[in-house]
Amino acid sequence: MTAAEATYATHDVYNQSGDLGDVDLFGGDAVLRDAVAAFDAGWATDRLHAAGRVTGSAETRLLARQANRVLPELRTHDRFGNRVDQIEFHPAWHELMARCFGSGSHSLSWVDRRPGSQVARAALSYLWNQAENGICCPMGMTFSSVAALRHAPDLTAHWEPMILRDDYDPRPLPAERKRAVTVGMAMTEKQGGSDLRRTQTTARPAGNDRGPGSTWLLTGHKWFFSVPQSDVFLTLAQTEKGVTCFLARGWLPDGSRNRLKIQRLKDKCGNKSNASSEVEFYDMEAQLVGEEGHGIRASIEMAHLTRLDFAVGSAGLMRQAVTQAIHHTSNRSAFQKRLVDLPIMGRSSPTWRWRSRA
């Protein structure tokens, strides 16, 4: 018996399945490999194996546990009494974000236009959702934002190069002083939920220009602000012509916080490592995206891609549950048999596998 095993004087520790160890989540998933090959993304195999080894490592699972044990905290003021509206995360969150964004999971299908690039990027998302689902919200938002921003070519020219860098920079600074940026979304209000036509937040021009890319001042609230620590985010407000889409900075070019106040972080049932918040705008600066009065049309393209990515994420969560279940039932025994060899497991295990494949 080793020193590590001789932990207790009262009993022996045995018949535990143990940690999964370092695995390649892509290499061990025949269904995913077949799908990637069938839909013209075979050229990304080496990249996906690399991501599979990172997402399947014991170190990444440890980081995920740390990010979910020490949850994000809202800091409305600094110790001198200044309003800062910042979110503090455990260092494990930032390390996971750096690895996820470094893999190109937010950018691949925009920067590589080979056939199957959307499939390859979705496979990256699928793998990262198995590692830690919370980081995949800012990743998915950043990925999907490009579709909405392309309604405003001037904004696209400025922001897209920063959005598509395979890097992560958590510092609370103006975007132009950072290595890369993350993108959030603030659409939902208390009275409307998914019915964005009921938006109460109002916008007025900051000057005489009302064209795409012009600066406006927004006043109102959002009941669900995804990625409140984002460098830039899309939001909706009412103008004289109806619901309109805007792009707002988290930090203004002079380094000050934009005029928004985070009210509280959401107390969620799951996805707890990822901060979601309620927020109020007080003449917050934002730029017009697309045409005035056509905000829902502009924002819905981002919403569609976001929903697609979260469907991929749900499949990834199911796959990770199956992986853990197979590992456990294959390495733990009851009544002189491995769990996987018991009749009830023989009936239920195929169900898990097929539902995950579907």
C-alpha positions as CSV (number, residue, x, y, z in Angstrom):
1,M,0.0,0.0,0.0
2,T,1.4,3.4,-1.0
3,A,1.4,6.4,1.3
4,A,-1.3,8.0,-0.8
5,E,-3.5,4.9,-0.4
6,A,-2.9,4.6,3.4
7,T,-5.1,7.7,4.1
8,Y,-7.5,6.2,6.6
9,A,-6.9,3.9,9.6
10,T,-10.6,3.0,9.7
11,H,-11.2,1.7,6.2
12,D,-9.8,1.1,2.7
13,V,-10.8,3.2,-0.2
14,Y,-11.6,1.1,-3.2
15,N,-14.2,0.4,-5.9
16,Q,-14.2,4.1,-6.9
17,S,-14.2,4.9,-10.7
18,G,-11.5,7.5,-10.3
19,D,-10.9,10.5,-12.5
20,L,-11.3,10.2,-16.3
21,G,-7.7,11.2,-16.8
22,D,-6.4,12.9,-19.9
23,V,-8.4,12.0,-22.9
24,D,-9.0,13.3,-26.4
25,L,-12.7,14.2,-26.6
26,F,-12.6,14.4,-30.3
27,G,-10.6,11.2,-30.9
28,G,-12.9,9.3,-28.5
29,D,-16.1,10.4,-30.3
30,A,-16.7,8.3,-33.4
31,V,-20.0,10.0,-34.2
32,L,-18.5,13.5,-34.1
33,R,-15.5,12.4,-36.2
34,D,-17.9,10.8,-38.8
35,A,-20.0,14.0,-38.9
36,V,-17.0,16.2,-39.4
37,A,-15.8,14.0,-42.3
38,A,-19.3,13.7,-43.8
39,F,-19.9,17.5,-43.9
40,D,-16.7,18.6,-45.6
41,A,-14.7,19.6,-42.5
42,G,-12.1,16.8,-42.6
43,W,-9.4,19.4,-43.2
44,A,-9.9,20.5,-39.5
45,T,-9.2,17.1,-38.0
46,D,-5.8,18.0,-36.6
47,R,-7.2,21.2,-35.0
48,L,-10.1,19.3,-33.5
49,H,-7.8,16.6,-32.1
50,A,-5.7,19.4,-30.4
51,A,-8.9,20.9,-29.0
52,G,-10.1,17.5,-27.9
53,R,-6.9,16.9,-25.9
54,V,-7.2,20.3,-24.2
55,T,-10.9,20.0,-23.4
56,G,-10.5,16.4,-22.2
57,S,-7.5,17.0,-19.9
58,A,-7.7,16.6,-16.2
59,E,-6.2,20.1,-15.8
60,T,-9.1,21.6,-17.8
61,R,-11.6,19.7,-15.6
62,L,-9.9,21.1,-12.5
63,L,-10.2,24.7,-13.9
64,A,-13.9,24.1,-14.6
65,R,-14.5,23.0,-11.1
66,Q,-12.7,26.0,-9.7
67,A,-14.7,28.4,-12.0
68,N,-17.9,26.9,-10.8
69,R,-17.0,26.7,-7.1
70,V,-15.9,30.4,-6.8
71,L,-18.6,32.2,-8.6
72,P,-18.4,35.7,-10.3
73,E,-19.1,38.7,-8.0
74,L,-20.4,42.1,-8.9
75,R,-18.2,45.1,-7.7
76,T,-20.3,48.2,-8.2
77,H,-17.7,50.5,-6.5
78,D,-14.0,50.4,-5.8
79,R,-12.6,50.9,-2.3
80,F,-12.5,54.7,-2.8
81,G,-16.2,54.9,-3.5
82,N,-16.0,55.3,-7.3
83,R,-18.6,53.5,-9.4
84,V,-16.9,50.8,-11.5
85,D,-19.5,48.2,-12.4
86,Q,-17.0,45.4,-12.8
87,I,-17.4,41.6,-12.5
88,E,-14.7,39.7,-10.6
89,F,-14.0,36.1,-11.7
90,H,-11.8,33.3,-10.3
91,P,-8.5,33.1,-12.3
92,A,-9.6,29.7,-13.6
93,W,-12.4,31.4,-15.6
94,H,-9.9,33.6,-17.4
95,E,-7.6,30.7,-18.1
96,L,-10.5,28.7,-19.6
97,M,-11.5,31.8,-21.7
98,A,-8.0,32.2,-23.0
99,R,-7.9,28.5,-24.0
100,C,-11.3,28.6,-25.6
101,F,-10.8,31.8,-27.6
102,G,-7.2,30.7,-28.4
103,S,-8.6,27.7,-30.2
104,G,-10.6,29.8,-32.6
105,S,-14.0,28.5,-31.4
106,H,-15.5,32.0,-31.9
107,S,-13.8,32.9,-35.2
108,L,-13.0,29.9,-37.4
109,S,-16.0,30.0,-39.7
110,W,-15.6,33.7,-40.3
111,V,-11.9,33.7,-41.1
112,D,-11.7,30.3,-42.9
113,R,-14.2,30.1,-45.7
114,R,-13.3,26.6,-46.9
115,P,-16.3,24.2,-47.2
116,G,-17.3,22.8,-43.9
117,S,-16.0,25.7,-41.8
118,Q,-19.3,26.1,-40.0
119,V,-19.2,22.4,-39.1
120,A,-15.6,22.6,-37.9
121,R,-16.4,25.6,-35.7
122,A,-19.5,23.9,-34.3
123,A,-17.4,20.9,-33.5
124,L,-15.0,23.2,-31.5
125,S,-18.0,24.6,-29.7
126,Y,-19.3,21.1,-29.0
127,L,-15.9,20.1,-27.4
128,W,-15.6,23.3,-25.3
129,N,-19.2,22.9,-24.0
130,Q,-18.1,19.5,-22.7
131,A,-15.2,21.1,-20.8
132,E,-17.1,24.1,-19.2
133,N,-20.4,25.4,-20.5
134,G,-20.2,28.9,-18.9
135,I,-17.4,30.2,-21.0
136,C,-19.3,29.2,-24.1
137,C,-21.8,32.0,-23.6
138,P,-19.3,34.8,-24.3
139,M,-17.7,32.6,-26.9
140,G,-21.1,32.1,-28.7
141,M,-22.1,35.7,-28.4
142,T,-18.7,36.9,-29.8
143,F,-19.1,34.4,-32.7
144,S,-22.7,35.4,-33.5
145,S,-22.1,39.2,-33.3
146,V,-20.4,39.3,-36.6
147,A,-23.6,38.6,-38.5
148,A,-25.4,41.6,-36.9
149,L,-22.4,44.0,-37.3
150,R,-22.3,43.4,-41.0
151,H,-25.4,45.5,-41.3
152,A,-23.1,48.4,-40.6
153,P,-20.0,48.2,-42.9
154,D,-18.1,51.0,-41.0
155,L,-18.6,49.3,-37.7
156,T,-17.6,46.0,-39.2
157,A,-14.4,47.5,-40.5
158,H,-13.5,48.8,-37.1
159,W,-14.6,46.0,-34.8
160,E,-14.4,42.7,-36.8
161,P,-10.5,42.5,-36.8
162,M,-10.5,42.8,-32.9
163,I,-13.4,40.4,-32.5
164,L,-11.9,37.7,-34.7
165,R,-8.5,37.6,-33.0
166,D,-7.8,34.2,-31.4
167,D,-6.9,35.7,-28.1
168,Y,-8.4,36.8,-24.8
169,D,-7.8,40.0,-22.8
170,P,-9.8,40.4,-19.6
171,R,-8.5,43.9,-18.7
172,P,-11.2,46.6,-18.2
173,L,-9.8,48.9,-20.8
174,P,-11.0,50.6,-24.0
175,A,-11.1,48.0,-26.8
176,E,-8.4,49.7,-28.9
177,R,-5.9,49.1,-26.0
178,K,-6.6,45.4,-25.8
179,R,-5.3,42.4,-27.7
180,A,-8.8,41.1,-28.4
181,V,-12.4,41.8,-27.4
182,T,-15.5,39.9,-26.3
183,V,-19.0,40.8,-27.3
184,G,-22.2,40.6,-25.3
185,M,-26.0,41.0,-25.8
186,A,-28.5,43.0,-23.9
187,M,-32.0,42.7,-25.4
188,T,-34.6,41.4,-22.9
189,E,-36.6,43.7,-20.8
190,K,-38.9,43.0,-17.9
191,Q,-42.2,43.6,-19.7
192,G,-41.3,41.9,-23.0
193,G,-39.2,38.8,-22.5
194,S,-38.7,37.5,-26.0
195,D,-41.2,40.0,-27.5
196,L,-38.6,42.6,-28.4
197,R,-41.3,44.8,-29.9
198,R,-42.2,45.9,-26.4
199,T,-38.8,47.5,-25.8
200,Q,-39.1,50.5,-23.5
201,T,-35.5,51.7,-23.7
202,T,-35.3,55.0,-25.7
203,A,-32.5,56.4,-27.9
204,R,-31.9,60.0,-29.0
205,P,-29.2,61.2,-31.4
206,A,-26.1,62.7,-29.7
207,G,-25.8,65.1,-32.7
208,N,-27.3,65.8,-36.1
209,D,-26.3,62.6,-37.7
210,R,-28.8,59.7,-37.7
211,G,-27.1,57.4,-40.2
212,P,-25.5,54.0,-39.6
213,G,-22.6,54.3,-37.2
214,S,-23.9,57.6,-35.7
215,T,-23.7,58.1,-31.9
216,W,-26.9,58.0,-29.8
217,L,-27.7,58.2,-26.1
218,L,-29.7,55.4,-24.6
219,T,-31.8,55.5,-21.4
220,G,-33.7,52.5,-20.0
221,H,-33.1,49.0,-18.6
222,K,-32.4,45.4,-19.6
223,W,-33.5,42.5,-17.5
224,F,-31.0,40.1,-19.0
225,F,-27.6,41.3,-20.0
226,S,-25.5,38.4,-21.2
227,V,-21.7,39.0,-20.7
228,P,-21.9,42.3,-18.7
229,Q,-18.1,42.4,-18.6
230,S,-17.9,42.4,-22.4
231,D,-15.9,45.0,-24.2
232,V,-18.8,45.8,-26.6
233,F,-22.4,44.6,-26.8
234,L,-25.5,44.8,-29.0
235,T,-28.7,46.2,-27.6
236,L,-32.1,47.5,-28.7
237,A,-33.9,50.8,-28.1
238,Q,-36.9,52.7,-29.4
239,T,-36.4,55.7,-31.7
240,E,-39.0,57.7,-33.5
241,K,-39.0,55.0,-36.2
242,G,-39.3,52.0,-33.9
243,V,-37.0,49.4,-32.4
244,T,-33.5,50.0,-33.5
245,C,-30.2,48.0,-33.0
246,F,-27.2,49.7,-31.4
247,L,-23.6,48.8,-30.5
248,A,-22.3,50.0,-27.1
249,R,-18.9,50.0,-25.7
250,G,-18.3,48.8,-22.1
251,W,-15.5,51.3,-21.7
252,L,-15.3,54.6,-23.6
253,P,-12.1,55.7,-25.5
254,D,-11.1,57.9,-22.6
255,G,-11.0,54.8,-20.3
256,S,-14.1,55.6,-18.3
257,R,-17.0,53.2,-17.9
258,N,-19.9,53.8,-20.3
259,R,-23.0,55.2,-18.6
260,L,-24.5,51.9,-17.5
261,K,-25.1,50.6,-14.0
262,I,-25.2,46.8,-13.3
263,Q,-28.0,46.3,-10.8
264,R,-27.3,42.7,-9.8
265,L,-26.1,39.3,-11.1
266,K,-28.8,36.7,-11.9
267,D,-29.2,33.9,-9.4
268,K,-29.4,31.1,-12.0
269,C,-30.1,27.3,-11.6
270,G,-27.1,26.4,-13.8
271,N,-24.5,28.0,-16.0
272,K,-23.4,29.7,-12.8
273,S,-19.7,30.4,-13.7
274,N,-21.0,32.7,-16.4
275,A,-22.2,36.1,-15.1
276,S,-25.6,37.3,-16.4
277,S,-27.0,40.6,-15.1
278,E,-29.7,43.2,-14.9
279,V,-28.6,46.7,-16.0
280,E,-29.8,50.3,-16.4
281,F,-28.6,52.8,-19.0
282,Y,-28.3,56.5,-18.2
283,D,-27.6,58.3,-21.5
284,M,-25.3,55.5,-22.5
285,E,-23.3,56.1,-25.6
286,A,-24.0,53.7,-28.5
287,Q,-23.7,53.5,-32.3
288,L,-26.5,52.8,-34.7
289,V,-26.3,49.3,-36.4
290,G,-28.2,49.1,-39.7
291,E,-31.3,51.2,-40.4
292,E,-33.2,53.1,-37.8
293,G,-36.4,51.2,-37.0
294,H,-35.1,47.8,-38.2
295,G,-33.4,46.7,-35.1
296,I,-35.1,43.4,-34.7
297,R,-34.1,42.4,-38.2
298,A,-30.5,43.2,-37.5
299,S,-30.4,41.6,-34.1
300,I,-32.3,38.4,-35.1
301,E,-29.3,37.3,-37.2
302,M,-27.2,37.3,-34.1
303,A,-30.0,35.6,-32.1
304,H,-30.3,32.8,-34.7
305,L,-26.6,32.0,-34.6
306,T,-26.6,32.2,-30.8
307,R,-29.5,29.8,-30.5
308,L,-27.8,27.4,-32.9
309,D,-24.6,27.5,-30.9
310,F,-26.5,26.9,-27.6
311,A,-28.2,23.9,-29.2
312,V,-24.7,22.6,-30.1
313,G,-23.8,23.3,-26.4
314,S,-26.7,21.3,-25.1
315,A,-25.6,18.4,-27.2
316,G,-22.1,18.8,-25.8
317,L,-23.4,18.7,-22.3
318,M,-25.2,15.5,-23.1
319,R,-22.1,13.9,-24.6
320,Q,-20.0,14.8,-21.5
321,A,-22.7,13.2,-19.2
322,V,-22.6,10.0,-21.3
323,T,-18.8,10.0,-21.2
324,Q,-18.7,10.3,-17.5
325,A,-21.5,7.7,-17.1
326,I,-19.7,5.2,-19.2
327,H,-16.4,5.7,-17.4
328,H,-18.1,5.3,-14.0
329,T,-20.2,2.2,-14.8
330,S,-17.2,0.6,-16.5
331,N,-15.0,1.0,-13.4
332,R,-17.3,0.5,-10.4
333,S,-18.7,-2.9,-9.3
334,A,-21.8,-4.1,-7.4
335,F,-22.8,-7.6,-6.6
336,Q,-19.6,-9.0,-8.1
337,K,-20.2,-7.4,-11.5
338,R,-19.3,-4.2,-13.1
339,L,-22.2,-1.8,-13.2
340,V,-22.1,-1.8,-17.0
341,D,-22.7,-5.6,-17.0
342,L,-25.8,-5.4,-14.8
343,P,-29.2,-5.9,-16.6
344,I,-30.5,-2.4,-15.8
345,M,-27.4,-0.9,-17.3
346,G,-27.7,-3.1,-20.3
347,R,-31.2,-1.6,-20.9
348,S,-30.4,2.0,-20.1
349,S,-26.9,2.6,-21.5
350,P,-27.9,2.3,-25.1
351,T,-30.6,4.9,-24.5
352,W,-28.1,7.4,-23.2
353,R,-25.8,6.8,-26.1
354,W,-28.5,7.0,-28.8
355,R,-30.0,10.2,-27.3
356,S,-26.6,11.8,-27.3
357,R,-26.0,10.8,-30.9
358,A,-29.4,12.1,-32.0
